[in-house]
Amino acid sequence: MARAIHLSVLKVLMVLICVTGIALWLVKPTKLWTRIWHGAEDRARTTVFRYYGLNFSAYTFPIIALAIIVYLYVDLQPKRLKIRQIRIANTAICSPLVISNTLGILSFLEILVGMSFIMFLTWTFYVRISNDFKKMTPAKTSQLIIWQFKYLKVATRLGSLAEVCLVLLLLPILRGMALFRFLGVQYEASIRYHIWLGTAMLFFATSHGLSTLFIWGIQHRLQTEVWKWQKAGRVYLAGEVALLAGLVIWITSLPAIRRNRFEVFYYTHHLYILFLIFFLFHVGDRHFYTVFGGIFLFGIDKLHRIVQSRPETCVHSACIFPCKAVQLTLPKDPRLNYLPTSVMFMKIPQLSRIECHPFSIISSSSAQEDTISILVKCEGHWSSSLYGLLQSTTDSVSCIPVAVEGPYGPSSLDFLRYDSLILIAGGVGIAPFLSIMQELASAHTDNRHRLPMRIKLIHVVKRSQDVCLLNFILPILKHQPEKTWDFRLKVFVTQEKHIAITLRDLLRDLASKVQTINFNTTCKHYAILGIESSSWMAAVALISTIMFLFLLTCFYHAFVPDLTKNSKQKSTSMIPDVVIICSFLLAIVSSCFLTIVLRWRKLRQQKSPVSHKQRKPVEPISLSSLDAHEIHFGARPDFTGN
């Protein structure tokens, strides 16, 4: 009862913060808000926190507070649904509505939110540009003719739209933060929101920059304005550097480069540090607070992930499959529990000390207490190097050190509320479903929850050798509890003509070609501990916020002059910008120390080295239960029929 009350209170707080934030951003472009804000800044200037405290509390803190509340909510939320919940309305708005090669699968809710965001950008641009044109007077346009003045104002307001996109840009890529986990959006799905926002931001920023350069060019001021680093106001040169950094990031993120030269994409993406610093120098500290919330949370998340990946663990065993896929099994702390469809980021120093790649977890913490397994399809440069490394090893060789981040996954098992499941996968995309199948098989043995009774798995592959990925669920098929659930498997091999072979014979033949490698387990290493609890992350975020405000106040009173005589006077130097950077770095470092203490406490409770039984080679098992399942060659599933 107490937990339900706490969850309800947290929900109300989240709704209030969201509604207040949306209302604030809707009235922000209006003259009414401008008058109210100038008056509030004048009054805040005489307080201890000055104008920066007002900007922080209005624009930055709501996003941080929302993250803290969501952390607490996820920590209190039950991971398993004890009562079957039927949410017809939620199912309707979250069901796929648009399927496109460019946009992917979009639900009605995603389309609604996207259209609302576009309408908000349109409203912001219209109100601001209308106010600018109304204030236009001959005295203010003495150096520019009317159309040039209007064009320059349009360019300026396009830059404001880029700032709006930057407010949300980093939120979808927070791995450890619970904002999108609370909404039931997986990390790999939220990446596309980051891509869309980044593309929109660069479009508006590029239009802003090119339009401004055009006006300077026709005024014959291009060479003098481009290299200006003003002591007050907007720094033009800083904006140009930020724009160039952003364009390099965007260009190297295109699919043609990202898929074929991932290392180029990965390394150039770290130019975001340069982009954010010069963006701050360009817009100044007042505008920077509007986008600082996501940057602050991203900094905490980034350093937390770096600490989490220490110390390194080792691969216990590996299985090499005929389809050039690899299963890696790593040790995990028995206390670490994760939910199906979770992902884990892994870095292998022998291949690269920087590159870190996400992989779907195919095991279940309910079935395997001390190990965790991932599936790697070896097609790119990094994964092909891993395949070559494993091929060159022999049994009982020294272990392969790896650094791990995660696992990250959903906050609850929502799929348990359905009576029937249809799982559709293509190739290695079956990985998340393998963890679901193992979780369901384990749950059916204890009969503690009401579970789906009918499950159909449709697996589409290009070649017959790709069917070997089903080896992971062979024990489930062998010991299928027919009395408790009905499981049906359909396999489609699209690029091979009909072969006179059954699914049972094909799997038996492929299983004999699987190569198992056991690594030396006598080396000293630690098991995977996982991420910190949501309540601890909420505490880290809160402490970091308090530390930032304390340092910001101290530095401002020590180094920034008090401009109380003229509230509209701008700072005469970059000191406020540098103060923000220093306060942010020191606050993040302090939170990093807290995270290190939490990690050290976990490590002390763990015995090292980790003992692990070597994995036995894959042996053919009785597959008579596969006679009820189907395999089709040269065909694709027909979803329009029965």
N, C-alpha and C positions, 0 to 999 in steps of 0.2 A: 504493500500500500504506500509506504513512504517513498519507494523508488518511483512509483507511478506519479506521485505528486511532484517529485523533483523533476521528472521528465516533462511534465506538463508546464512547470514553471520555466524550465529552460526553453521549451518550445515557444512560450509567450514572449520571452526575452528575444529570441531569434527573430520572431515576426516583427516585434517593435523596432529592432535595429534595422531590419531590411526595409520596412515601410518608411521609417524616418530617413534612412539614407537615400531611398528612391525619391522621396519628396524633396529632400535637400538638393539633389542633382537636377530635379525638374525646375525648381525656382532659381537655381544658381545663375542662369543667363539673364534673368529679368532685372529691370531697374530697381524694383522693390528690394530684391536681395542685395543688390549693390549698396543701396542706402543703409540697410540694416547691418551689413557686414562692415562698412566703413565706420559706423558708429560703434560697433562691438570692438573693432580693432583699436579705436581711440580709447575706449574704456579699459581694454586689456593692457594697453601700453604702460599703464601706471601700476600694474600688478607685478608680482614676482616673475610670472611666466611670460610677460610681455605678449607680443603678437604671435610668436611662434607657438605658445601654448594653446592659443585659440585655434590656429590652423591645425595643429596636431589633434586636438580634441574633436574638431569638426570633420576632418577628412581622413586622418590616419587611424585614430583609435577605434572607430566603429568596426573597421575590417579586422583589426586585431582582436577586439572584444568578441566579434562573431566567431572567430576561429577558436578562441578559448572556450566559449559556450558550447560549440560543436564538439570540441574535445571531451568536455565533461558529459555531454549527451551520449556520445559514442561509448564512453566508459561505463555509463549506467545502463545502456541499452542491452537487453538480452540478446546473446548471439544466436540462439536458436528459438524459433517460434514454437511455444508450447501449445498454442491454440491456432487452428487453421483459420486464417483471415482471408476473406473474400473481398477484394477491392476492385469492384467492377469499374468504377470511375477511373481509378489510377491505371488499371490495365488498358482502358480505352485510350487515354491520352498518352501513354507511354508505348503503345504498340507502333510498330514500323508503319510509316505512311508513305515515305519516298525512298526508293532504292536507286542509287545512281553511282556510276563508276567514279565520278568526280567528288561528290559530296558524301558518298557512303550511304549508310542506312540512317534515315532521320525519322524521329517520332513526331507526333503532333505537338507535343510539349516543346521539343527543340525548335520546331518551326515557329511556334508561337513566341518563344523567348527571342529567337533571332529577329523576327519581324518587329517585336517591341523595341529591341535595341536599335534597329535601323530607324524606327520612328523617333526614338529619343535623340539620335544623332541629327536627324533632320530638324527636329524642334530646336535643339541647341544651336545649330547653325543659323536657322531662320531668325530666331530671336536676337542673337548677337549681331548678325549682319544688319538687321533692321535698325537696331539701336545705333550702330555705327553710322549708317547712312543718314539717320535723323540728326546726328550731332555734327554733320559735315557743314562747315562754314567756309566762306572765301578766304578768311585769314589763315585757316588751318590747311588750306590746299593751295597756298601761294606757290609752292615749289612743284606741285603736281597738278595736272589738269584733272577734270572731274573723273574721267574713265580710269585714269591711272590710280587715282586715290581709291576708287571703288575696288579696282582689281587688287591693290595692295591690301585692303581690308579683307577681301575674300581670302587671300593667301594667308593672312594672319589667323583668320578663323578656321581655316583648314588645319593649321597647326594645333588649334585647340581641340579639334576632333581627334587628332593623333594622341593627345594627352589623355582623352577619355578612354581610348583603346588601351593605353599603357596602364591605366588603373587596374584593369582586369587581366592583363597579359600573362602575368606570372602565377596567378592563382590556379589555373588548371594543371600546372606541372609541379605542384607541391606533392612530393611522394609521401612524406610522413604526416603531412597535415590532413585533417579529417574533413575538410570542406566538401570535397566531391564524394568521398566515401559515404558521408551522411546522406547524400542524394542518391546513392546507389549507382554512381558512375565510376567505372573502373578507370585506373590510371591510363591504360592504353587507349581508352575511348575518349578521355578528356584531352588527349594530346591534340586532337583535331580542333578543339576550341582554341587552343594556344596558336595553332597554325592560322586559323581564320582571323583571330585578333591581331596577330603579328602582321599578316598580309594587309589588313585594313589600316593598321597603324603606319606601315611603310608607305602605303598609297597616299594617305593624307599628308604624311611628313614630306614625301618626295614632291607632291603637288605644292605644298607650302614653300619648300626650298626653291624649286625651279621657278615658281611664280615671282618670288622675291628677287631672285637673280635676274629675271626678265625685266622687272621694273628698274633695277639698278642699271641694267645694260642700256635701256633706252634713255636713261638720265645721264649716261656716261660717268657713272660712279662705281662701276663694277670692281675695278682694280683696287680702289681705295676702301670700299666697304667689305670686300671679301676677307681681307686680312686684318680686320679690326678686332681688337680685344679690349672692349670698353671697360672702364673702371666702374661704371654704374649702368644699370639696366641690363638688357639682353645682350649676351656676348655672341656676335655673329659667327666668329671663327669656331667657337665651341659647338654651335649648332651644326655647322658644316661637318665637323669631325664626327659628331654623333650620327648624323645622317649617313655618312660614308660607312661607318661601322655597322649600322643597321642594314644597309644594302648588301654589304658583304655577307652578313649573317643570313639574310633572306635568299640571296643567290645560291649560296652553298647548301641551302636547305631544300632546294628543288629536288624532286624525286630522282632525276637523272644523275645528280651528284651524290645525294644522300645514299642511294641504294648501291651505286657502283664504287664510290670512294667515301665510305663512311668516316674514315679517319679525318678527311678534309672537313666534312660536316661537323665532326665532333670538336676538332681543335678550333675552328673559326667561330663556333658558337660561344666560346669563352670571351669573345670580343664584347659580350654583353656588359662586362665590367667597364670597359672603355666607353661604351654607349651610355650607360647610366651616369657615369661621372661627368661626361661632357654635356649630357642633357641637363644635369643639375646646374652646371656653369652657364648654360644657355638660358634657361628659364628663370633661374633664381630660386631662393629658398621658399618663397611663398607658394609658387606654383608647384614646387617639388613635393610639398606635403600632400597634395591631392593624389599623387601616385605612390606615396611612400609606404602605404599599408601593405601592398603586395610585395614590395621590395624587402620590407622588414621581415615578413614571414618567410620569404624565400631565403634570406640570409640565415635565419635560424634553422630552416630545414636543410640547407646545404651543409652547414658545419655539423649538424647532428648526424647527417648521413656519413660524413667523413669519419667521425668518431665511431659510428656504428660498425664501419667496415674494418675496425681494428679490434683485436688482433686478427690475423689471418687464420683461416682454417684450411683443411686439406681434403682433397677428393679421396673418398674411400674406395670407390669402385666405378667402373665405366662399362657400358655395353655399347658396342658398335653394331649397328643394324645394316642390312644390305642396301637400304635406301639412302645411305650416307647420312643417317641420323645417329645422334649420340645421346645416351642417357647417362647423366652424371649423378651419383649418389654421394651426399655429403652428410656429415654428422650434425645433429641438432640436439639442443637441450631438451630433455623429456618434458620440461615445463612449458616449452614453446608450443602453442596451439595456433593454428591458422585455419582459415576457411577455404573451401574449394574456389577455384578460379583465381587464386592469388598469384602474384608474380614476384620474382626475385631478381635483383640486379647483381651481376657477377663480373668481377675483374680478375684476370689471370696474369700476374706480373710477368710470367715467362713469355707471354704473347705481347702484352702492352701494359705499362705501368699507369696508364691514364684511361684507356678506353674501358667503359663499363656498359654492359649490354643487358637488357631485360629478357627474362625467360619465364615461360609459364611453368608452374609447379604441377607435376603430374601425380604426386603422392597425396596421401591424406594423413593428417596428424592423428586422426582417430584410429587408423590402421597401423601406421608406422610411428612409434613413439620416439625413437632415437635417430632416425634418418629422414632426409628430405631429398627428393629427386626432381630433376628438371630435364627437359627435352630440348636438344639443340639440333636444328637442321643445318647442316654444313654446306652452305652455298656461297656466302660472302667471304671477304678476305680474312676477317678475324676468325670466323667459325671454321673455314677451311684450314687455317693454321692450327686450330685446336684438333681438327681431325688428323692432320699430319703428325701432330705431337703424340696423339694416342696411338696411331698406327706404328710409330717408331718405338713404342715402349713394349716391355715384356712383363710377365707376371712378377709380382712381388718387387717391383721397382720402387724407388723413393716416391713419396707422395707429391702431388702437384699442389702447391699453395694457391689459395684463392681468397679474394676479399669479397665479402657478400654484404649487400644492403637489402633489408626486407626481412621477411616477406610482407608485401602490401596486398591487401585484398578488401573485399566488401566487409561491411560492418555487421551483416546478419545473413542468414541462409534463407533468402526470400523465395528461392525455388521450391522450398519444402511446403509452401502453402498451396501447391497445385496437386491435383490428383493424377494428372498425366503430363509427361514431358516428351517433347520432340527435340532431339539434339541433332543439329545439322552441321557438319564440319567438312572442310576441304583440306586434304593433305595433313601437314603438321599442325593445322588449326584444331586438330582433335585434342591437343594437349589439355586445355582447360576442362574438357569433358571427361578426360581420364580421371582427374581428381574428383569430379562429381560422382562418377561411377563408383570409385573406391569409397567415397564418403557414404553413399547410399547403401552399398553392400555392408559396410560396417554398422551403419545405423539400423539396418534391418535385423541384425543379430541381437541387438539389445531390446528392441521393441519399446523404447522409451518415448518415441515420437510418432505421430502420424505422418507417413511418408507417401510419396507418389507411388501408385500401384501399377501404372502402365508407363513404360519407357520405350521409346523407339529411337535408335541411333542410326543416322544416315551418314555414311562416310564416303566422300567422293575423292578419288585419287586419280593421278594420270597413268601410273604404271602399276602392274601387279606387285612389284617388290615393295611399293609403299604401303601395302596392306600389313606389313610386318609391325607397324605401329600399334596394331591391335593386340600385340603380345602382352601389353600391360594389363589388359582386362581378361586375359585367358583364365586366370584363376577364378574370376568372378563368373565367367561363363560356365566353367566346370562345376562350380558349387552354387549355381543359381538357385535361390530359394523360390521354386516355382509356386509354392503355396502362398507366398506373401507378395510377390510382384511378378509382373509379366514383362519380360525384356525381349525386344526384337531388334535384330541387327540387319541392316541392308548396306552392302558395299557396292559402289559403282566404279569401275575402271574405265575411264573415258577414252584413252588413247591406245587401247589394245583391242584387237578383235576377239571374238569368242574363243575361249580356250576350254577344252574338255577337262576341267578340274573343279573340284568342289572347294568351298571356303575352308573346310576342315583340312583337306590335303594341302592346299596352298599355305596355310598357316603352319602346318607341320613341317613343310619343306623350308619355309623361311626361318623358322625357329632354329633349325639345325645350322644355319649360317650366321647366327648371332655370335659375336666374339665378346667374351667377358674378360675384363682386366681388373685384377685386385691389386691395390697399392699397399705399400708397406705402412702398417698402422702403428709402428713403434715410435714414430717421430712425435715430438711434443707439440700439440696444437689444441685449439679450443673448438668446442661445438658452436653452432650458430645459435645466438641468443635471441635474435629478433629485435624488433623495435621496442622502445620504451612504451609503457602504458599511456593511454590517452590522458589520464589525470596528471601524470608527471610532465607530459608535453605541455599541458595547459599551465602548469606551474612554471615551466621554463619560459614560456611566452610571456607570462605576467611579470616574472622577475626581470626579463630582458627589457620589457616596456618601462618598468619603474626605473631601472638603471639608465636607460636612454634619456628619460626625462630629467633625471637628477644630473647626469653629465651635461646635457644640453643647457640646463639652467646655469650650472657653474661656469661653463665655457662662455656663454653669452654675456653673463655679468662681468666676466674677466676680460674678454677680448672685443666684444661688439659694442660700439657706442650707443647710448640711449638717445633715440631720435624722438623725444617727446614734444619738441616744439612744432614739428611739422610731420604729421602722421603719414603724409604722402611722399615724404622724402625717401629716396632709395638709398640703399647701402652704397658706400663709396668704394667698396673693395669686395673681394671674394671671401672675406673672413666668415660671414654667415654660412656660406656653402662649405667651407673647410670645417667649420664647427659641426655641421650636420654629419659630415663624413667621419670625423674623429669620434663623435659621440656614438654613432652607429657601430663603428668597428669595435670600440671598447665594450659596448653593451653586448654585442654578439660574442666577443671573446669571453666575457664573463659567463654568459649562458653556456658557452662551450665547456668551461671548467665544470659547471654543474652537470653537464651531460657526461663528462669524463668520470666524475665521481659516481654517477649512477651506473655507468658501464663497469667501473672497477668493482663496485659492490656486487654486481652480478657475476663477474669473473671469480671473485673470492668464494662464491657459493658453488662453483663448478669445479669438479675434479679434472685434472689434466695429467697426462694425456688422456684422450678419449678412447675408450676401448670399443671395438666394433668387430663383429663377426664377419669374416670375409664372405663375399657374395658367391654363391655357387653358380657355375655356368648354367645357362638356360637349357633345360632338358625338355624333350618332347613329353607332353602330358596327354592324357586321354581327352580327345576332342569330340567324343560322340555327341555331346550336347550341342554342337554347332550344326547339326543336321537341320535344325529348325530355322536357321538363318540363311540369308540369300546373298549371292554375289552376281553382278551383272557386268558383262564386258561390252565395250563400245556403246555405252548408253549413259544417259544422265537422268537424274531423278525428275519425275514429272509431278510437280506440285499442284497442277491444275486438276489432276484426276483424284481418285480415291486414295 
